[in-house]
Amino acid sequence: MLKVRLIPILLHKDFGLVKGVGFDSWRRVGSAMQTVKIYNMRNVDELIFLDITATEEGRRPDFELIDELADECCMPLTVGGGIRSIEDIRNLLLVGADKISLNTVAVENPSLIKEGARYFGSQCIVVSVDYVLDKDGVPKVVTHSGKKKWDLNLYDWVKKVEALGAGELLLTSITHDGSMKGYDLEIIKKVSGGVSIPVIASGGAGTYEDMYQVLIKTNASAIAASSIFYFTEQTPNEAKKYLYEKKIAVRYKKM
Amino acid sequence: MKKVAVIDYSMGNLDSLCRAIEKCGKEAVRITCHKESLREVSHIILPGVGSYKQAIENLEHFGLKDLILEAVNRFHLPLLGVCLGMQLLSEVGYEHGYSNGLGLIPGEVIPFNNTHNSLRTLHIGWNEVKQIRKHDFFYDIPDGEDFYFVHKYFFKAEDAYILATTEYGNTFPSVVYKDNIYGVQFHPEKSQKEGLKMIKNFLNIVG
């Protein structure tokens, strides 16, 4: 049967990788190449690499860097950050990305989701959606790496994204991100229950049990995590061992 | 030493595949149009990511459809179709409308129908490949090993042409074959150690 996936997220800012809390207070956590090499040996299922300042700085993706990382990376790689056009998508796929992730541009120009799916197939189009709760507790979409709030209901947006042809959703709770206090189970459950495309849950992993909770309480197809692997002694393979022993279908190998 | 031809019809990235071929000790050569010669070639790989319809249009446009058919029918070169490449081996596909495929292995390409269960519309991730028949194609690869899939449609082939199956709602063919033609629905070049073994096994098949 299809296995649940464990996907580390790499956030790139300036010259290296960073990790923050609530999309703020960024700490440097190493070089992209070094981190990719480490994850190659950690039995992870995929990698997601996001350039978090490209859009803000009006930059295109760093194709040269992605080319080098893709060469090194021995598992499926999703690349996002700064994508604005079909050409950007094409060039990223050409340098070795297996899937691309659209975030800000998806909200500003939703037709790119549709065009991207038409030219390259839904399976390579991931739409990344970041959200916070507004003052009434309603989740609303945020773009520009957490800097621009939209009056756009999360649940409406994910349905629209699916209808436009996105292959997968990367769902990130800004509030939970970097907290290491657990995922936003209620919203992940609602979102994954409201769409038919795979949902990758992101934001809040602090323990292996946090990951397990997502998998038994929601319909998420994959777990994304970042801080837990940078700032604690916990490892992807140990996470999979934990899930495997709790009867979750994961690709676990004794190492 | 003869080379491994990788058909480049502008759909999908070939780097991982070419690197995998090199790791197996062979040289990869990208074939982009019908004018290229297959004289120095021992094996052909047909990759692909995207839509069936667009793929067939591209193959025809660049004269690659004829080149592949000649390679297989006249020169009996072993051929491996990967992901969409496997689907193109079929007689017909229904993605974005009806399209004729290469017609090398009987069967049609249709979408998964998982509306009655909670499975997602796209089959993305690692899943088990259950070997139905013993074959050198699986040499040194444990039965039930996980490989990486990413697709929405599958190749509905007759039993006689199925080498392995995978479960996703229904059981579908994950490896098909006929004579010296092989098709894998998953991406061996993305499936780490076991994927590399499979590519090596294919490259050890003599035409």
Boltz contact constraints between the chains, C-beta under 6 A:
constraints:
  - contact:
      token1: [A, 1]
      token2: [B, 167]
      max_distance: 6.0
  - contact:
      token1: [A, 2]
      token2: [B, 125]
      max_distance: 6.0
  - contact:
      token1: [A, 2]
      token2: [B, 127]
      max_distance: 6.0
  - contact:
      token1: [A, 3]
      token2: [B, 125]
      max_distance: 6.0
  - contact:
      token1: [A, 3]
      token2: [B, 126]
      max_distance: 6.0
  - contact:
      token1: [A, 5]
      token2: [B, 125]
      max_distance: 6.0
  - contact:
      token1: [A, 74]
      token2: [B, 192]
      max_distance: 6.0
  - contact:
      token1: [A, 76]
      token2: [B, 148]
      max_distance: 6.0
  - contact:
      token1: [A, 76]
      token2: [B, 190]
      max_distance: 6.0
  - contact:
      token1: [A, 93]
      token2: [B, 13]
      max_distance: 6.0
  - contact:
      token1: [A, 94]
      token2: [B, 13]
      max_distance: 6.0
  - contact:
      token1: [A, 96]
      token2: [B, 13]
      max_distance: 6.0
  - contact:
      token1: [A, 96]
      token2: [B, 15]
      max_distance: 6.0
  - contact:
      token1: [A, 120]
      token2: [B, 50]
      max_distance: 6.0
  - contact:
      token1: [A, 121]
      token2: [B, 49]
      max_distance: 6.0
  - contact:
      token1: [A, 121]
      token2: [B, 50]
      max_distance: 6.0
  - contact:
      token1: [A, 121]
      token2: [B, 51]
      max_distance: 6.0
  - contact:
      token1: [A, 123]
      token2: [B, 122]
      max_distance: 6.0
  - contact:
      token1: [A, 123]
      token2: [B, 150]
      max_distance: 6.0
  - contact:
      token1: [A, 167]
      token2: [B, 122]
      max_distance: 6.0
  - contact:
      token1: [A, 196]
      token2: [B, 120]
      max_distance: 6.0
  - contact:
      token1: [A, 196]
      token2: [B, 121]
      max_distance: 6.0
  - contact:
      token1: [A, 197]
      token2: [B, 120]
      max_distance: 6.0
  - contact:
      token1: [A, 198]
      token2: [B, 120]
      max_distance: 6.0
  - contact:
      token1: [A, 198]
      token2: [B, 124]
      max_distance: 6.0
  - contact:
      token1: [A, 251]
      token2: [B, 126]
      max_distance: 6.0
  - contact:
      token1: [A, 251]
      token2: [B, 146]
      max_distance: 6.0
